[in-house]
């Protein structure tokens, strides 16, 4: 009986430690280049193809007061994509007051028709909550991104990734994509 009183708690502690370690192992991505996601057409999009580029990741929505930011996003993408080796990656999300209710095809049509979006758009995901996409776990948790913890406050929050694939800045949703601080980051 004494044996069981000692062995059972030790086994339980070992199982707990193993499960905790397993959780940490699945979240060992060190840079944005470790991610493969689906684009808005359902094709694989490998972030490793963006090595050496500066990347802005932004969660988007079609029925938000900030939706006109698509225009500035497209303008800076067009202006800096070649000269500054810069790319914007949009992730539609319906996490804030159901402001992105459409399906991927509808979202793609809306972006192209209304704002002429040519920067890469990914499939609709959750950027917060219990179903938060793995890429947003990376972006919002310091233990994964090595930069800082953050919460996605609203649609059009911007995450700026340096040429080394590491998170460098987080820009509030209300800050326009063509804000001088963002342009300075792109061009430095």
BELKA-V82246 format. One record per pair of residues at least 12 apart in sequence whose C-alpha atoms are under 8 Angstrom apart, sorted by sequence separation. I is the first residue (numbers start at 1). GAP is how many residues later the second one is. D is the distance in Angstrom with one decimal. If there is no record, write none. Layout:
<<I & GAP & D> <I & GAP & D>>
This chain:
<<35 & 12 & 5.6> <140 & 12 & 7.5> <158 & 12 & 5.8> <159 & 12 & 6.4> <33 & 13 & 7.4> <34 & 13 & 6.8> <35 & 13 & 7.4> <108 & 13 & 7.6> <157 & 13 & 7.5> <158 & 13 & 4.9> <33 & 14 & 4.7> <34 & 14 & 6.6> <157 & 14 & 6.0> <158 & 14 & 6.6> <32 & 15 & 6.4> <33 & 15 & 4.2> <73 & 15 & 7.6> <92 & 15 & 7.8> <157 & 15 & 5.2> <158 & 15 & 6.7> <32 & 16 & 7.6> <33 & 16 & 7.7> <156 & 16 & 7.8> <157 & 16 & 4.0> <33 & 17 & 7.3> <156 & 17 & 4.7> <157 & 17 & 7.8> <33 & 18 & 7.0> <155 & 18 & 6.2> <156 & 18 & 7.6> <104 & 19 & 6.0> <153 & 19 & 7.6> <154 & 19 & 6.1> <104 & 20 & 6.3> <139 & 20 & 7.4> <146 & 20 & 7.9> <147 & 20 & 6.3> <153 & 20 & 7.2> <103 & 21 & 7.6> <145 & 21 & 6.9> <146 & 21 & 7.7> <147 & 21 & 6.9> <145 & 22 & 6.3> <128 & 23 & 7.8> <128 & 24 & 6.8> <127 & 25 & 7.0> <139 & 28 & 7.3> <90 & 29 & 7.6> <92 & 29 & 7.7> <54 & 30 & 7.9> <56 & 30 & 8.0> <58 & 30 & 7.5> <60 & 30 & 6.3> <89 & 30 & 6.6> <90 & 30 & 6.4> <91 & 30 & 6.1> <92 & 30 & 7.1> <94 & 30 & 7.7> <54 & 31 & 6.5> <55 & 31 & 5.9> <56 & 31 & 6.4> <57 & 31 & 5.9> <58 & 31 & 6.4> <59 & 31 & 5.8> <60 & 31 & 5.8> <61 & 31 & 5.7> <88 & 31 & 5.9> <89 & 31 & 5.2> <90 & 31 & 4.6> <91 & 31 & 5.2> <92 & 31 & 6.7> <93 & 31 & 5.4> <94 & 31 & 7.6> <95 & 31 & 6.4> <53 & 32 & 5.1> <54 & 32 & 4.8> <55 & 32 & 5.0> <56 & 32 & 4.7> <57 & 32 & 4.9> <58 & 32 & 5.1> <59 & 32 & 4.6> <60 & 32 & 4.5> <61 & 32 & 6.2> <87 & 32 & 7.1> <88 & 32 & 6.7> <89 & 32 & 5.8> <90 & 32 & 6.0> <91 & 32 & 6.5> <92 & 32 & 4.6> <93 & 32 & 5.3> <94 & 32 & 6.9> <95 & 32 & 6.9> <52 & 33 & 7.7> <53 & 33 & 5.4> <54 & 33 & 6.4> <55 & 33 & 5.7> <56 & 33 & 6.2> <57 & 33 & 6.0> <58 & 33 & 6.1> <59 & 33 & 5.5> <60 & 33 & 6.1> <61 & 33 & 7.0> <89 & 33 & 7.2> <91 & 33 & 6.1> <92 & 33 & 6.4> <93 & 33 & 5.6> <95 & 33 & 7.0> <53 & 34 & 6.9> <55 & 34 & 7.2> <57 & 34 & 7.4> <59 & 34 & 6.2> <91 & 34 & 6.8> <93 & 34 & 6.5> <64 & 35 & 5.7> <63 & 36 & 4.8> <62 & 37 & 6.4> <63 & 37 & 6.2> <61 & 38 & 5.7> <62 & 38 & 5.5> <61 & 39 & 4.7> <60 & 40 & 7.8> <70 & 41 & 7.7> <74 & 41 & 7.6> <74 & 42 & 7.4> <77 & 42 & 6.8> <74 & 43 & 5.8> <71 & 44 & 5.7> <74 & 44 & 6.9> <62 & 45 & 7.3> <70 & 45 & 6.3> <74 & 45 & 6.8> <71 & 46 & 7.9> <70 & 47 & 7.3> <62 & 48 & 7.5> <62 & 49 & 7.9> <96 & 58 & 6.4> <96 & 59 & 7.0> <93 & 62 & 7.7> <41 & 63 & 7.2> <40 & 64 & 5.6> <41 & 64 & 7.3> <40 & 65 & 7.2> <40 & 68 & 6.9> <59 & 68 & 7.4> <39 & 81 & 7.5> <40 & 81 & 5.6> <41 & 81 & 7.8> <42 & 81 & 6.8> <39 & 82 & 6.0> <40 & 82 & 4.4> <41 & 82 & 7.2> <39 & 83 & 3.7> <40 & 83 & 4.1> <38 & 84 & 5.9> <39 & 84 & 5.0> <40 & 84 & 7.3> <37 & 85 & 7.5> <38 & 85 & 5.8> <69 & 87 & 7.6> <66 & 89 & 7.3> <67 & 89 & 7.9> <66 & 90 & 7.0> <64 & 91 & 7.5> <61 & 94 & 6.2> <60 & 95 & 5.4> <61 & 95 & 7.6> <59 & 96 & 5.6> <60 & 96 & 5.2> <59 & 97 & 5.0> <58 & 98 & 5.5> <59 & 98 & 6.1> <58 & 99 & 5.6> <59 & 99 & 7.3> <35 & 100 & 6.9> <58 & 100 & 4.6> <86 & 100 & 7.1> <57 & 101 & 5.6> <58 & 101 & 6.4> <76 & 101 & 7.5> <56 & 102 & 6.3> <57 & 102 & 5.1> <76 & 102 & 6.6> <84 & 102 & 6.9> <32 & 103 & 7.9> <56 & 103 & 5.6> <57 & 103 & 6.6> <84 & 103 & 6.4> <56 & 104 & 4.7> <57 & 104 & 7.9> <72 & 104 & 7.3> <73 & 104 & 5.7> <55 & 105 & 5.8> <56 & 105 & 6.3> <72 & 105 & 5.8> <73 & 105 & 7.4> <54 & 106 & 7.4> <55 & 106 & 5.0> <72 & 106 & 6.1> <80 & 106 & 7.7> <54 & 107 & 5.8> <55 & 107 & 6.7> <66 & 107 & 7.8> <69 & 107 & 6.5> <54 & 108 & 5.0> <55 & 108 & 7.7> <66 & 108 & 7.3> <69 & 108 & 6.9> <29 & 109 & 7.6> <53 & 109 & 7.2> <54 & 109 & 5.0> <53 & 110 & 4.9> <27 & 111 & 7.9> <52 & 111 & 4.4> <51 & 112 & 6.6> <52 & 112 & 6.4> <51 & 113 & 7.1> <52 & 113 & 7.8> <30 & 114 & 6.6> <31 & 114 & 7.0> <51 & 114 & 7.1> <29 & 115 & 6.7> <30 & 115 & 6.6> <28 & 116 & 6.8> <27 & 117 & 7.0> <32 & 129 & 7.8> <33 & 132 & 6.1> <54 & 132 & 7.0> <31 & 133 & 7.9> <32 & 133 & 5.1> <31 & 134 & 5.0> <32 & 134 & 6.7> <31 & 135 & 5.4> <30 & 136 & 7.9> <31 & 136 & 7.9>>
